[in-house]
Amino acid sequence: MEVGAPGGGTGEDPLPALRLLDLRHTHATLLLAEGVPVKVVSERLGHASASITLTVYQHVHPGMGREAADRIAALLEG
């Protein structure tokens, strides 16, 4: 199923075609980027385990190692 299929007869530019899978992926990516726990996102997606979610969405986490280091440093300094 696609949303915003070409046409529509309004003379305006149509919305880009989006598959439901694209919306699902965007949903998961935004949740993870906002810091929602992987386990919660995994359950929402219906994945059998959080490791599947981590494997598929590992691109969302590149800066999280630096963030974790900064947080522990702040705790130790504080």
PDB file of N, H, CA, C and O in Angstrom:
ATOM      1  N   MET A   1       0.836  -1.169   0.000  1.00  0.00           N
ATOM      2  CA  MET A   1       0.000   0.000   0.000  1.00  0.00           C
ATOM      3  C   MET A   1       0.883   1.234   0.000  1.00  0.00           C
ATOM      4  O   MET A   1       1.849   1.313   0.759  1.00  0.00           O
ATOM      5  N   GLU A   2       0.554   2.193  -0.847  1.00  0.00           N
ATOM      6  H   GLU A   2      -0.230   2.129  -1.464  1.00  0.00           H
ATOM      7  CA  GLU A   2       1.309   3.427  -0.908  1.00  0.00           C
ATOM      8  C   GLU A   2       0.409   4.600  -0.550  1.00  0.00           C
ATOM      9  O   GLU A   2      -0.773   4.614  -0.893  1.00  0.00           O
ATOM     10  N   VAL A   3       0.974   5.578   0.137  1.00  0.00           N
ATOM     11  H   VAL A   3       1.934   5.566   0.415  1.00  0.00           H
ATOM     12  CA  VAL A   3       0.270   6.784   0.505  1.00  0.00           C
ATOM     13  C   VAL A   3       0.766   7.893  -0.400  1.00  0.00           C
ATOM     14  O   VAL A   3       1.964   7.992  -0.662  1.00  0.00           O
ATOM     15  N   GLY A   4      -0.156   8.739  -0.887  1.00  0.00           N
ATOM     16  H   GLY A   4      -1.130   8.658  -0.673  1.00  0.00           H
ATOM     17  CA  GLY A   4       0.247   9.860  -1.719  1.00  0.00           C
ATOM     18  C   GLY A   4       0.653   9.438  -3.116  1.00  0.00           C
ATOM     19  O   GLY A   4       1.607   9.972  -3.682  1.00  0.00           O
ATOM     20  N   ALA A   5      -0.065   8.487  -3.666  1.00  0.00           N
ATOM     21  H   ALA A   5      -0.840   8.054  -3.207  1.00  0.00           H
ATOM     22  CA  ALA A   5       0.242   8.010  -5.005  1.00  0.00           C
ATOM     23  C   ALA A   5       0.087   9.147  -6.015  1.00  0.00           C
ATOM     24  O   ALA A   5      -0.719  10.053  -5.802  1.00  0.00           O
ATOM     25  N   PRO A   6       0.850   9.110  -7.116  1.00  0.00           N
ATOM     26  CA  PRO A   6       0.803  10.185  -8.111  1.00  0.00           C
ATOM     27  C   PRO A   6      -0.609  10.422  -8.634  1.00  0.00           C
ATOM     28  O   PRO A   6      -1.461   9.533  -8.644  1.00  0.00           O
ATOM     29  N   GLY A   7      -0.811  11.641  -9.060  1.00  0.00           N
ATOM     30  H   GLY A   7      -0.119  12.363  -9.051  1.00  0.00           H
ATOM     31  CA  GLY A   7      -2.111  11.998  -9.629  1.00  0.00           C
ATOM     32  C   GLY A   7      -2.909  12.817  -8.662  1.00  0.00           C
ATOM     33  O   GLY A   7      -2.358  13.631  -7.921  1.00  0.00           O
ATOM     34  N   GLY A   8      -4.189  12.613  -8.660  1.00  0.00           N
ATOM     35  H   GLY A   8      -4.637  11.952  -9.262  1.00  0.00           H
ATOM     36  CA  GLY A   8      -5.054  13.334  -7.747  1.00  0.00           C
ATOM     37  C   GLY A   8      -5.870  14.390  -8.449  1.00  0.00           C
ATOM     38  O   GLY A   8      -6.903  14.810  -7.928  1.00  0.00           O
ATOM     39  N   GLY A   9      -5.438  14.835  -9.622  1.00  0.00           N
ATOM     40  H   GLY A   9      -4.599  14.494 -10.046  1.00  0.00           H
ATOM     41  CA  GLY A   9      -6.224  15.748 -10.419  1.00  0.00           C
ATOM     42  C   GLY A   9      -6.335  17.162  -9.877  1.00  0.00           C
ATOM     43  O   GLY A   9      -7.207  17.906 -10.328  1.00  0.00           O
ATOM     44  N   THR A  10      -5.506  17.568  -8.942  1.00  0.00           N
ATOM     45  H   THR A  10      -4.798  16.964  -8.576  1.00  0.00           H
ATOM     46  CA  THR A  10      -5.608  18.912  -8.390  1.00  0.00           C
ATOM     47  C   THR A  10      -4.675  19.886  -9.098  1.00  0.00           C
ATOM     48  O   THR A  10      -4.783  21.095  -8.895  1.00  0.00           O
ATOM     49  N   GLY A  11      -3.758  19.383  -9.927  1.00  0.00           N
ATOM     50  H   GLY A  11      -3.670  18.401 -10.092  1.00  0.00           H
ATOM     51  CA  GLY A  11      -2.803  20.238 -10.587  1.00  0.00           C
ATOM     52  C   GLY A  11      -1.609  20.577  -9.714  1.00  0.00           C
ATOM     53  O   GLY A  11      -0.657  21.200 -10.184  1.00  0.00           O
ATOM     54  N   GLU A  12      -1.644  20.177  -8.453  1.00  0.00           N
ATOM     55  H   GLU A  12      -2.417  19.671  -8.071  1.00  0.00           H
ATOM     56  CA  GLU A  12      -0.529  20.417  -7.548  1.00  0.00           C
ATOM     57  C   GLU A  12       0.420  19.230  -7.588  1.00  0.00           C
ATOM     58  O   GLU A  12       0.064  18.137  -8.027  1.00  0.00           O
ATOM     59  N   ASP A  13       1.639  19.474  -7.117  1.00  0.00           N
ATOM     60  H   ASP A  13       1.928  20.363  -6.760  1.00  0.00           H
ATOM     61  CA  ASP A  13       2.594  18.373  -7.025  1.00  0.00           C
ATOM     62  C   ASP A  13       2.053  17.336  -6.055  1.00  0.00           C
ATOM     63  O   ASP A  13       1.644  17.679  -4.946  1.00  0.00           O
ATOM     64  N   PRO A  14       2.047  16.070  -6.460  1.00  0.00           N
ATOM     65  CA  PRO A  14       1.548  15.023  -5.555  1.00  0.00           C
ATOM     66  C   PRO A  14       2.538  14.777  -4.419  1.00  0.00           C
ATOM     67  O   PRO A  14       3.725  15.081  -4.535  1.00  0.00           O
ATOM     68  N   LEU A  15       2.038  14.233  -3.344  1.00  0.00           N
ATOM     69  H   LEU A  15       1.073  13.986  -3.251  1.00  0.00           H
ATOM     70  CA  LEU A  15       2.916  13.818  -2.254  1.00  0.00           C
ATOM     71  C   LEU A  15       3.778  12.667  -2.735  1.00  0.00           C
ATOM     72  O   LEU A  15       3.351  11.894  -3.592  1.00  0.00           O
ATOM     73  N   PRO A  16       4.978  12.540  -2.201  1.00  0.00           N
ATOM     74  CA  PRO A  16       5.801  11.391  -2.606  1.00  0.00           C
ATOM     75  C   PRO A  16       5.141  10.095  -2.158  1.00  0.00           C
ATOM     76  O   PRO A  16       4.488  10.044  -1.115  1.00  0.00           O
ATOM     77  N   ALA A  17       5.316   9.065  -2.947  1.00  0.00           N
ATOM     78  H   ALA A  17       5.846   9.107  -3.794  1.00  0.00           H
ATOM     79  CA  ALA A  17       4.758   7.761  -2.596  1.00  0.00           C
ATOM     80  C   ALA A  17       5.510   7.199  -1.402  1.00  0.00           C
ATOM     81  O   ALA A  17       6.740   7.141  -1.416  1.00  0.00           O
ATOM     82  N   LEU A  18       4.792   6.790  -0.380  1.00  0.00           N
ATOM     83  H   LEU A  18       3.793   6.837  -0.369  1.00  0.00           H
ATOM     84  CA  LEU A  18       5.389   6.197   0.809  1.00  0.00           C
ATOM     85  C   LEU A  18       4.770   4.837   1.052  1.00  0.00           C
ATOM     86  O   LEU A  18       3.550   4.676   1.008  1.00  0.00           O
ATOM     87  N   ARG A  19       5.620   3.864   1.308  1.00  0.00           N
ATOM     88  H   ARG A  19       6.611   3.995   1.344  1.00  0.00           H
ATOM     89  CA  ARG A  19       5.112   2.549   1.673  1.00  0.00           C
ATOM     90  C   ARG A  19       4.875   2.523   3.176  1.00  0.00           C
ATOM     91  O   ARG A  19       5.488   3.294   3.915  1.00  0.00           O
ATOM     92  N   LEU A  20       3.997   1.647   3.631  1.00  0.00           N
ATOM     93  H   LEU A  20       3.499   1.021   3.030  1.00  0.00           H
ATOM     94  CA  LEU A  20       3.782   1.512   5.066  1.00  0.00           C
ATOM     95  C   LEU A  20       5.078   1.130   5.772  1.00  0.00           C
ATOM     96  O   LEU A  20       5.303   1.529   6.915  1.00  0.00           O
ATOM     97  N   LEU A  21       5.918   0.369   5.109  1.00  0.00           N
ATOM     98  H   LEU A  21       5.735   0.044   4.181  1.00  0.00           H
ATOM     99  CA  LEU A  21       7.212  -0.003   5.681  1.00  0.00           C
ATOM    100  C   LEU A  21       8.073   1.238   5.942  1.00  0.00           C
ATOM    101  O   LEU A  21       8.792   1.302   6.940  1.00  0.00           O
ATOM    102  N   ASP A  22       7.996   2.223   5.037  1.00  0.00           N
ATOM    103  H   ASP A  22       7.413   2.171   4.227  1.00  0.00           H
ATOM    104  CA  ASP A  22       8.741   3.467   5.228  1.00  0.00           C
ATOM    105  C   ASP A  22       8.253   4.201   6.480  1.00  0.00           C
ATOM    106  O   ASP A  22       9.060   4.730   7.244  1.00  0.00           O
ATOM    107  N   LEU A  23       6.953   4.233   6.687  1.00  0.00           N
ATOM    108  H   LEU A  23       6.297   3.804   6.066  1.00  0.00           H
ATOM    109  CA  LEU A  23       6.385   4.888   7.863  1.00  0.00           C
ATOM    110  C   LEU A  23       6.789   4.146   9.138  1.00  0.00           C
ATOM    111  O   LEU A  23       7.082   4.769  10.158  1.00  0.00           O
ATOM    112  N   ARG A  24       6.801   2.823   9.074  1.00  0.00           N
ATOM    113  H   ARG A  24       6.562   2.316   8.245  1.00  0.00           H
ATOM    114  CA  ARG A  24       7.215   2.008  10.224  1.00  0.00           C
ATOM    115  C   ARG A  24       8.675   2.298  10.582  1.00  0.00           C
ATOM    116  O   ARG A  24       9.021   2.453  11.753  1.00  0.00           O
ATOM    117  N   HIS A  25       9.524   2.368   9.553  1.00  0.00           N
ATOM    118  H   HIS A  25       9.243   2.242   8.601  1.00  0.00           H
ATOM    119  CA  HIS A  25      10.943   2.618   9.762  1.00  0.00           C
ATOM    120  C   HIS A  25      11.158   4.027  10.347  1.00  0.00           C
ATOM    121  O   HIS A  25      11.958   4.208  11.264  1.00  0.00           O
ATOM    122  N   THR A  26      10.449   5.002   9.816  1.00  0.00           N
ATOM    123  H   THR A  26       9.799   4.855   9.070  1.00  0.00           H
ATOM    124  CA  THR A  26      10.554   6.372  10.324  1.00  0.00           C
ATOM    125  C   THR A  26      10.110   6.437  11.777  1.00  0.00           C
ATOM    126  O   THR A  26      10.754   7.086  12.602  1.00  0.00           O
ATOM    127  N   HIS A  27       9.015   5.768  12.087  1.00  0.00           N
ATOM    128  H   HIS A  27       8.491   5.241  11.417  1.00  0.00           H
ATOM    129  CA  HIS A  27       8.484   5.716  13.454  1.00  0.00           C
ATOM    130  C   HIS A  27       9.556   5.185  14.414  1.00  0.00           C
ATOM    131  O   HIS A  27       9.828   5.799  15.445  1.00  0.00           O
ATOM    132  N   ALA A  28      10.152   4.057  14.076  1.00  0.00           N
ATOM    133  H   ALA A  28       9.931   3.558  13.238  1.00  0.00           H
ATOM    134  CA  ALA A  28      11.166   3.442  14.933  1.00  0.00           C
ATOM    135  C   ALA A  28      12.401   4.324  15.048  1.00  0.00           C
ATOM    136  O   ALA A  28      12.945   4.484  16.141  1.00  0.00           O
ATOM    137  N   THR A  29      12.847   4.895  13.945  1.00  0.00           N
ATOM    138  H   THR A  29      12.405   4.765  13.057  1.00  0.00           H
ATOM    139  CA  THR A  29      14.031   5.737  13.949  1.00  0.00           C
ATOM    140  C   THR A  29      13.838   6.959  14.835  1.00  0.00           C
ATOM    141  O   THR A  29      14.730   7.313  15.606  1.00  0.00           O
ATOM    142  N   LEU A  30      12.682   7.606  14.731  1.00  0.00           N
ATOM    143  H   LEU A  30      11.957   7.318  14.105  1.00  0.00           H
ATOM    144  CA  LEU A  30      12.409   8.795  15.553  1.00  0.00           C
ATOM    145  C   LEU A  30      12.342   8.445  17.035  1.00  0.00           C
ATOM    146  O   LEU A  30      12.857   9.184  17.874  1.00  0.00           O
ATOM    147  N   LEU A  31      11.710   7.322  17.357  1.00  0.00           N
ATOM    148  H   LEU A  31      11.292   6.722  16.676  1.00  0.00           H
ATOM    149  CA  LEU A  31      11.642   6.914  18.763  1.00  0.00           C
ATOM    150  C   LEU A  31      13.037   6.672  19.331  1.00  0.00           C
ATOM    151  O   LEU A  31      13.355   7.143  20.423  1.00  0.00           O
ATOM    152  N   LEU A  32      13.860   5.947  18.601  1.00  0.00           N
ATOM    153  H   LEU A  32      13.601   5.564  17.714  1.00  0.00           H
ATOM    154  CA  LEU A  32      15.208   5.651  19.074  1.00  0.00           C
ATOM    155  C   LEU A  32      16.050   6.923  19.190  1.00  0.00           C
ATOM    156  O   LEU A  32      16.810   7.084  20.145  1.00  0.00           O
ATOM    157  N   ALA A  33      15.911   7.819  18.219  1.00  0.00           N
ATOM    158  H   ALA A  33      15.294   7.687  17.444  1.00  0.00           H
ATOM    159  CA  ALA A  33      16.668   9.067  18.253  1.00  0.00           C
ATOM    160  C   ALA A  33      16.270   9.940  19.441  1.00  0.00           C
ATOM    161  O   ALA A  33      17.066  10.749  19.918  1.00  0.00           O
ATOM    162  N   GLU A  34      15.041   9.772  19.912  1.00  0.00           N
ATOM    163  H   GLU A  34      14.395   9.114  19.524  1.00  0.00           H
ATOM    164  CA  GLU A  34      14.563  10.544  21.064  1.00  0.00           C
ATOM    165  C   GLU A  34      14.877   9.866  22.389  1.00  0.00           C
ATOM    166  O   GLU A  34      14.497  10.361  23.450  1.00  0.00           O
ATOM    167  N   GLY A  35      15.573   8.730  22.328  1.00  0.00           N
ATOM    168  H   GLY A  35      15.882   8.327  21.467  1.00  0.00           H
ATOM    169  CA  GLY A  35      16.000   8.078  23.553  1.00  0.00           C
ATOM    170  C   GLY A  35      15.022   7.077  24.146  1.00  0.00           C
ATOM    171  O   GLY A  35      15.199   6.642  25.283  1.00  0.00           O
ATOM    172  N   VAL A  36      13.993   6.707  23.393  1.00  0.00           N
ATOM    173  H   VAL A  36      13.850   7.061  22.469  1.00  0.00           H
ATOM    174  CA  VAL A  36      13.071   5.675  23.870  1.00  0.00           C
ATOM    175  C   VAL A  36      13.858   4.369  23.966  1.00  0.00           C
ATOM    176  O   VAL A  36      14.585   4.025  23.035  1.00  0.00           O
ATOM    177  N   PRO A  37      13.729   3.644  25.060  1.00  0.00           N
ATOM    178  CA  PRO A  37      14.494   2.401  25.212  1.00  0.00           C
ATOM    179  C   PRO A  37      14.269   1.417  24.052  1.00  0.00           C
ATOM    180  O   PRO A  37      13.155   1.258  23.552  1.00  0.00           O
ATOM    181  N   VAL A  38      15.351   0.773  23.650  1.00  0.00           N
ATOM    182  H   VAL A  38      16.256   0.902  24.056  1.00  0.00           H
ATOM    183  CA  VAL A  38      15.297  -0.173  22.534  1.00  0.00           C
ATOM    184  C   VAL A  38      14.250  -1.258  22.782  1.00  0.00           C
ATOM    185  O   VAL A  38      13.546  -1.660  21.856  1.00  0.00           O
ATOM    186  N   LYS A  39      14.144  -1.726  24.002  1.00  0.00           N
ATOM    187  H   LYS A  39      14.716  -1.399  24.754  1.00  0.00           H
ATOM    188  CA  LYS A  39      13.175  -2.774  24.332  1.00  0.00           C
ATOM    189  C   LYS A  39      11.750  -2.317  24.027  1.00  0.00           C
ATOM    190  O   LYS A  39      10.946  -3.094  23.513  1.00  0.00           O
ATOM    191  N   VAL A  40      11.437  -1.067  24.338  1.00  0.00           N
ATOM    192  H   VAL A  40      12.090  -0.435  24.756  1.00  0.00           H
ATOM    193  CA  VAL A  40      10.100  -0.520  24.074  1.00  0.00           C
ATOM    194  C   VAL A  40       9.850  -0.441  22.569  1.00  0.00           C
ATOM    195  O   VAL A  40       8.789  -0.844  22.093  1.00  0.00           O
ATOM    196  N   VAL A  41      10.814   0.072  21.828  1.00  0.00           N
ATOM    197  H   VAL A  41      11.676   0.400  22.215  1.00  0.00           H
ATOM    198  CA  VAL A  41      10.677   0.171  20.376  1.00  0.00           C
ATOM    199  C   VAL A  41      10.536  -1.217  19.769  1.00  0.00           C
ATOM    200  O   VAL A  41       9.709  -1.433  18.883  1.00  0.00           O
ATOM    201  N   SER A  42      11.340  -2.153  20.244  1.00  0.00           N
ATOM    202  H   SER A  42      12.012  -1.978  20.964  1.00  0.00           H
ATOM    203  CA  SER A  42      11.287  -3.532  19.761  1.00  0.00           C
ATOM    204  C   SER A  42       9.898  -4.134  19.944  1.00  0.00           C
ATOM    205  O   SER A  42       9.371  -4.790  19.046  1.00  0.00           O
ATOM    206  N   GLU A  43       9.316  -3.905  21.113  1.00  0.00           N
ATOM    207  H   GLU A  43       9.745  -3.372  21.843  1.00  0.00           H
ATOM    208  CA  GLU A  43       7.969  -4.424  21.384  1.00  0.00           C
ATOM    209  C   GLU A  43       6.930  -3.772  20.473  1.00  0.00           C
ATOM    210  O   GLU A  43       6.028  -4.445  19.975  1.00  0.00           O
ATOM    211  N   ARG A  44       7.057  -2.464  20.256  1.00  0.00           N
ATOM    212  H   ARG A  44       7.790  -1.917  20.660  1.00  0.00           H
ATOM    213  CA  ARG A  44       6.111  -1.768  19.371  1.00  0.00           C
ATOM    214  C   ARG A  44       6.180  -2.302  17.948  1.00  0.00           C
ATOM    215  O   ARG A  44       5.167  -2.377  17.254  1.00  0.00           O
ATOM    216  N   LEU A  45       7.388  -2.675  17.517  1.00  0.00           N
ATOM    217  H   LEU A  45       8.212  -2.614  18.081  1.00  0.00           H
ATOM    218  CA  LEU A  45       7.570  -3.186  16.161  1.00  0.00           C
ATOM    219  C   LEU A  45       7.209  -4.664  16.039  1.00  0.00           C
ATOM    220  O   LEU A  45       7.041  -5.177  14.932  1.00  0.00           O
ATOM    221  N   GLY A  46       7.090  -5.346  17.174  1.00  0.00           N
ATOM    222  H   GLY A  46       7.227  -4.930  18.073  1.00  0.00           H
ATOM    223  CA  GLY A  46       6.785  -6.769  17.144  1.00  0.00           C
ATOM    224  C   GLY A  46       7.992  -7.638  16.870  1.00  0.00           C
ATOM    225  O   GLY A  46       7.854  -8.787  16.449  1.00  0.00           O
ATOM    226  N   HIS A  47       9.182  -7.094  17.107  1.00  0.00           N
ATOM    227  H   HIS A  47       9.294  -6.161  17.448  1.00  0.00           H
ATOM    228  CA  HIS A  47      10.386  -7.899  16.920  1.00  0.00           C
ATOM    229  C   HIS A  47      10.477  -8.962  18.013  1.00  0.00           C
ATOM    230  O   HIS A  47      10.031  -8.748  19.140  1.00  0.00           O
ATOM    231  N   ALA A  48      11.051 -10.091  17.670  1.00  0.00           N
ATOM    232  H   ALA A  48      11.414 -10.264  16.754  1.00  0.00           H
ATOM    233  CA  ALA A  48      11.180 -11.194  18.617  1.00  0.00           C
ATOM    234  C   ALA A  48      12.142 -10.861  19.751  1.00  0.00           C
ATOM    235  O   ALA A  48      12.021 -11.394  20.854  1.00  0.00           O
ATOM    236  N   SER A  49      13.100  -9.974  19.472  1.00  0.00           N
ATOM    237  H   SER A  49      13.198  -9.541  18.576  1.00  0.00           H
ATOM    238  CA  SER A  49      14.048  -9.584  20.511  1.00  0.00           C
ATOM    239  C   SER A  49      14.566  -8.182  20.217  1.00  0.00           C
ATOM    240  O   SER A  49      14.489  -7.701  19.086  1.00  0.00           O
ATOM    241  N   ALA A  50      15.093  -7.540  21.245  1.00  0.00           N
ATOM    242  H   ALA A  50      15.155  -7.930  22.164  1.00  0.00           H
ATOM    243  CA  ALA A  50      15.672  -6.204  21.079  1.00  0.00           C
ATOM    244  C   ALA A  50      16.921  -6.249  20.205  1.00  0.00           C
ATOM    245  O   ALA A  50      17.278  -5.249  19.584  1.00  0.00           O
ATOM    246  N   SER A  51      17.581  -7.394  20.154  1.00  0.00           N
ATOM    247  H   SER A  51      17.291  -8.207  20.659  1.00  0.00           H
ATOM    248  CA  SER A  51      18.789  -7.492  19.323  1.00  0.00           C
ATOM    249  C   SER A  51      18.460  -7.308  17.841  1.00  0.00           C
ATOM    250  O   SER A  51      19.278  -6.779  17.089  1.00  0.00           O
ATOM    251  N   ILE A  52      17.285  -7.735  17.421  1.00  0.00           N
ATOM    252  H   ILE A  52      16.621  -8.165  18.032  1.00  0.00           H
ATOM    253  CA  ILE A  52      16.865  -7.517  16.026  1.00  0.00           C
ATOM    254  C   ILE A  52      16.734  -6.023  15.771  1.00  0.00           C
ATOM    255  O   ILE A  52      17.205  -5.514  14.754  1.00  0.00           O
ATOM    256  N   THR A  53      16.094  -5.326  16.698  1.00  0.00           N
ATOM    257  H   THR A  53      15.712  -5.739  17.525  1.00  0.00           H
ATOM    258  CA  THR A  53      15.910  -3.883  16.562  1.00  0.00           C
ATOM    259  C   THR A  53      17.262  -3.178  16.520  1.00  0.00           C
ATOM    260  O   THR A  53      17.479  -2.289  15.696  1.00  0.00           O
ATOM    261  N   LEU A  54      18.171  -3.576  17.412  1.00  0.00           N
ATOM    262  H   LEU A  54      17.996  -4.297  18.081  1.00  0.00           H
ATOM    263  CA  LEU A  54      19.503  -2.970  17.432  1.00  0.00           C
ATOM    264  C   LEU A  54      20.248  -3.204  16.120  1.00  0.00           C
ATOM    265  O   LEU A  54      20.945  -2.313  15.634  1.00  0.00           O
ATOM    266  N   THR A  55      20.106  -4.386  15.550  1.00  0.00           N
ATOM    267  H   THR A  55      19.540  -5.110  15.944  1.00  0.00           H
ATOM    268  CA  THR A  55      20.778  -4.693  14.291  1.00  0.00           C
ATOM    269  C   THR A  55      20.223  -3.854  13.148  1.00  0.00           C
ATOM    270  O   THR A  55      20.984  -3.301  12.354  1.00  0.00           O
ATOM    271  N   VAL A  56      18.908  -3.757  13.063  1.00  0.00           N
ATOM    272  H   VAL A  56      18.290  -4.206  13.708  1.00  0.00           H
ATOM    273  CA  VAL A  56      18.267  -3.031  11.961  1.00  0.00           C
ATOM    274  C   VAL A  56      18.477  -1.526  12.077  1.00  0.00           C
ATOM    275  O   VAL A  56      18.664  -0.841  11.071  1.00  0.00           O
ATOM    276  N   TYR A  57      18.445  -1.014  13.305  1.00  0.00           N
ATOM    277  H   TYR A  57      18.293  -1.570  14.121  1.00  0.00           H
ATOM    278  CA  TYR A  57      18.477   0.435  13.510  1.00  0.00           C
ATOM    279  C   TYR A  57      19.782   0.929  14.113  1.00  0.00           C
ATOM    280  O   TYR A  57      19.803   1.975  14.762  1.00  0.00           O
ATOM    281  N   GLN A  58      20.866   0.198  13.912  1.00  0.00           N
ATOM    282  H   GLN A  58      20.849  -0.652  13.385  1.00  0.00           H
ATOM    283  CA  GLN A  58      22.139   0.596  14.493  1.00  0.00           C
ATOM    284  C   GLN A  58      22.628   1.940  13.962  1.00  0.00           C
ATOM    285  O   GLN A  58      23.418   2.609  14.628  1.00  0.00           O
ATOM    286  N   HIS A  59      22.177   2.347  12.780  1.00  0.00           N
ATOM    287  H   HIS A  59      21.536   1.804  12.239  1.00  0.00           H
ATOM    288  CA  HIS A  59      22.587   3.635  12.216  1.00  0.00           C
ATOM    289  C   HIS A  59      22.082   4.823  13.037  1.00  0.00           C
ATOM    290  O   HIS A  59      22.604   5.928  12.895  1.00  0.00           O
ATOM    291  N   VAL A  60      21.087   4.618  13.885  1.00  0.00           N
ATOM    292  H   VAL A  60      20.663   3.720  14.000  1.00  0.00           H
ATOM    293  CA  VAL A  60      20.530   5.693  14.701  1.00  0.00           C
ATOM    294  C   VAL A  60      21.455   6.000  15.877  1.00  0.00           C
ATOM    295  O   VAL A  60      21.372   7.086  16.450  1.00  0.00           O
ATOM    296  N   HIS A  61      22.322   5.080  16.244  1.00  0.00           N
ATOM    297  H   HIS A  61      22.390   4.198  15.779  1.00  0.00           H
ATOM    298  CA  HIS A  61      23.109   5.165  17.461  1.00  0.00           C
ATOM    299  C   HIS A  61      24.563   5.630  17.338  1.00  0.00           C
ATOM    300  O   HIS A  61      25.292   5.492  18.320  1.00  0.00           O
ATOM    301  N   PRO A  62      25.038   6.163  16.226  1.00  0.00           N
ATOM    302  CA  PRO A  62      26.475   6.426  16.150  1.00  0.00           C
ATOM    303  C   PRO A  62      27.004   7.400  17.204  1.00  0.00           C
ATOM    304  O   PRO A  62      28.130   7.222  17.668  1.00  0.00           O
ATOM    305  N   GLY A  63      26.251   8.403  17.596  1.00  0.00           N
ATOM    306  H   GLY A  63      25.336   8.547  17.219  1.00  0.00           H
ATOM    307  CA  GLY A  63      26.735   9.368  18.573  1.00  0.00           C
ATOM    308  C   GLY A  63      26.443   8.998  20.009  1.00  0.00           C
ATOM    309  O   GLY A  63      26.819   9.727  20.927  1.00  0.00           O
ATOM    310  N   MET A  64      25.781   7.882  20.217  1.00  0.00           N
ATOM    311  H   MET A  64      25.476   7.289  19.472  1.00  0.00           H
ATOM    312  CA  MET A  64      25.379   7.525  21.569  1.00  0.00           C
ATOM    313  C   MET A  64      26.550   7.108  22.441  1.00  0.00           C
ATOM    314  O   MET A  64      26.484   7.260  23.661  1.00  0.00           O
ATOM    315  N   GLY A  65      27.606   6.594  21.860  1.00  0.00           N
ATOM    316  H   GLY A  65      27.659   6.471  20.869  1.00  0.00           H
ATOM    317  CA  GLY A  65      28.791   6.239  22.642  1.00  0.00           C
ATOM    318  C   GLY A  65      29.420   7.475  23.258  1.00  0.00           C
ATOM    319  O   GLY A  65      29.833   7.460  24.417  1.00  0.00           O
ATOM    320  N   ARG A  66      29.491   8.542  22.482  1.00  0.00           N
ATOM    321  H   ARG A  66      29.156   8.555  21.540  1.00  0.00           H
ATOM    322  CA  ARG A  66      30.039   9.809  22.983  1.00  0.00           C
ATOM    323  C   ARG A  66      29.131  10.374  24.074  1.00  0.00           C
ATOM    324  O   ARG A  66      29.606  10.877  25.093  1.00  0.00           O
ATOM    325  N   GLU A  67      27.829  10.286  23.849  1.00  0.00           N
ATOM    326  H   GLU A  67      27.443   9.877  23.022  1.00  0.00           H
ATOM    327  CA  GLU A  67      26.861  10.775  24.839  1.00  0.00           C
ATOM    328  C   GLU A  67      26.999  10.001  26.153  1.00  0.00           C
ATOM    329  O   GLU A  67      26.959  10.597  27.230  1.00  0.00           O
ATOM    330  N   ALA A  68      27.160   8.697  26.070  1.00  0.00           N
ATOM    331  H   ALA A  68      27.193   8.213  25.196  1.00  0.00           H
ATOM    332  CA  ALA A  68      27.322   7.876  27.277  1.00  0.00           C
ATOM    333  C   ALA A  68      28.607   8.257  28.015  1.00  0.00           C
ATOM    334  O   ALA A  68      28.618   8.341  29.243  1.00  0.00           O
ATOM    335  N   ALA A  69      29.675   8.485  27.274  1.00  0.00           N
ATOM    336  H   ALA A  69      29.666   8.416  26.277  1.00  0.00           H
ATOM    337  CA  ALA A  69      30.936   8.882  27.892  1.00  0.00           C
ATOM    338  C   ALA A  69      30.798  10.234  28.585  1.00  0.00           C
ATOM    339  O   ALA A  69      31.313  10.427  29.687  1.00  0.00           O
ATOM    340  N   ASP A  70      30.108  11.160  27.943  1.00  0.00           N
ATOM    341  H   ASP A  70      29.690  11.003  27.049  1.00  0.00           H
ATOM    342  CA  ASP A  70      29.890  12.486  28.539  1.00  0.00           C
ATOM    343  C   ASP A  70      29.055  12.389  29.816  1.00  0.00           C
ATOM    344  O   ASP A  70      29.318  13.091  30.792  1.00  0.00           O
ATOM    345  N   ARG A  71      28.057  11.522  29.801  1.00  0.00           N
ATOM    346  H   ARG A  71      27.843  10.952  29.009  1.00  0.00           H
ATOM    347  CA  ARG A  71      27.210  11.366  30.984  1.00  0.00           C
ATOM    348  C   ARG A  71      27.974  10.780  32.172  1.00  0.00           C
ATOM    349  O   ARG A  71      27.821  11.251  33.299  1.00  0.00           O
ATOM    350  N   ILE A  72      28.784   9.772  31.929  1.00  0.00           N
ATOM    351  H   ILE A  72      28.909   9.390  31.013  1.00  0.00           H
ATOM    352  CA  ILE A  72      29.542   9.167  33.024  1.00  0.00           C
ATOM    353  C   ILE A  72      30.589  10.143  33.539  1.00  0.00           C
ATOM    354  O   ILE A  72      30.865  10.188  34.738  1.00  0.00           O
ATOM    355  N   ALA A  73      31.172  10.923  32.636  1.00  0.00           N
ATOM    356  H   ALA A  73      30.948  10.886  31.663  1.00  0.00           H
ATOM    357  CA  ALA A  73      32.151  11.930  33.051  1.00  0.00           C
ATOM    358  C   ALA A  73      31.471  12.969  33.962  1.00  0.00           C
ATOM    359  O   ALA A  73      32.038  13.365  34.980  1.00  0.00           O
ATOM    360  N   ALA A  74      30.277  13.399  33.600  1.00  0.00           N
ATOM    361  H   ALA A  74      29.816  13.077  32.773  1.00  0.00           H
ATOM    362  CA  ALA A  74      29.547  14.365  34.414  1.00  0.00           C
ATOM    363  C   ALA A  74      29.202  13.784  35.784  1.00  0.00           C
ATOM    364  O   ALA A  74      29.265  14.486  36.794  1.00  0.00           O
ATOM    365  N   LEU A  75      28.841  12.514  35.815  1.00  0.00           N
ATOM    366  H   LEU A  75      28.789  11.944  34.995  1.00  0.00           H
ATOM    367  CA  LEU A  75      28.535  11.870  37.094  1.00  0.00           C
ATOM    368  C   LEU A  75      29.771  11.798  37.998  1.00  0.00           C
ATOM    369  O   LEU A  75      29.686  12.033  39.204  1.00  0.00           O
ATOM    370  N   LEU A  76      30.910  11.471  37.400  1.00  0.00           N
ATOM    371  H   LEU A  76      30.979  11.281  36.421  1.00  0.00           H
ATOM    372  CA  LEU A  76      32.137  11.347  38.180  1.00  0.00           C
ATOM    373  C   LEU A  76      32.662  12.697  38.654  1.00  0.00           C
ATOM    374  O   LEU A  76      33.269  12.787  39.721  1.00  0.00           O
ATOM    375  N   GLU A  77      32.430  13.746  37.869  1.00  0.00           N
ATOM    376  H   GLU A  77      31.937  13.673  37.002  1.00  0.00           H
ATOM    377  CA  GLU A  77      32.871  15.083  38.248  1.00  0.00           C
ATOM    378  C   GLU A  77      31.957  15.724  39.281  1.00  0.00           C
ATOM    379  O   GLU A  77      32.386  16.540  40.096  1.00  0.00           O
ATOM    380  N   GLY A  78      30.682  15.334  39.230  1.00  0.00           N
ATOM    381  H   GLY A  78      30.333  14.671  38.568  1.00  0.00           H
ATOM    382  CA  GLY A  78      29.663  15.990  40.010  1.00  0.00           C
ATOM    383  C   GLY A  78      29.567  15.710  41.419  1.00  0.00           C
ATOM    384  O   GLY A  78      28.702  16.260  42.101  1.00  0.00           O
TER     385      GLY A  78
END
